[in-house]
Each structure stands twice: as structure tokens, then as C-alpha cells.
């Protein structure tokens, strides 16, 4: 008989989405820009492109 009993329970509250702090967003953007310039420097230094 206990299997047929409907239990009325409140649905669990969903967790709020994680918020990235503003300083971490700025740090990630700065690291991305620095990585881009480092990759460009390494590419041009290895290939020797853009030399007159």
C-alpha cells in the first residue's frame, strides 16, 4: 500500500547560474589578447614572413 501514496513535496529550487566576477572576465580577456600577440610574434619569427 505505501507504493500507491502520492507525496506532495515542493519541487527543489534550481541553483542560480554561476556568475563570473568582473575582474576574472577582464583577466581572461587580457590573457587572450596577450596570447594572440605572442602567437603572432612566434609565427612571424619562425616563418620569416613580412621581411623586405
N, C-alpha and C positions, 0 to 999 in steps of 0.2 A: 504493500500500500504506500509506503513512503516515496516510491518512484513516481507516483502519479500526482504528487503535490506540486503546485506551482509556487515558487518562491518569488515574491515581489521584492526586488532589490533595485536600488538606484544604479544606473549604469556607471562604470568607472569614469572618472574625469580624465579627458585626454591631456597628456603632458603638453605644455606650451612648447613651440619650436625654440630651438636654441638660438640665442642671439649672440652674434659675434661682436665683441667690443670694438668701438671705433678705432682704437689705437692698433688693434690687430689687423683691421682692414687696411689701414694706412701702411703698416709694416709689410703686409703681403704685397701691396701694390708697389712699394719701393723695392722690395726684393725681386719682383718680376721685372721691373724696369732695369735694375742692375744686372740681372741675369741676361736680359736681351742684349744689352751693350757688351757684356762680357762675351757672349756667344758671337756677336758681330765682330768683335776685335779678334777673337781666336780664328774665326773663319777667314778674315782678310789677312791675318798674319800667316796662316798656313797655306792659303792658296796663292798669295801674292797678287791678288786682283787689285785693280784700281791703281796700278803703278804706271806712270807715264813713260 
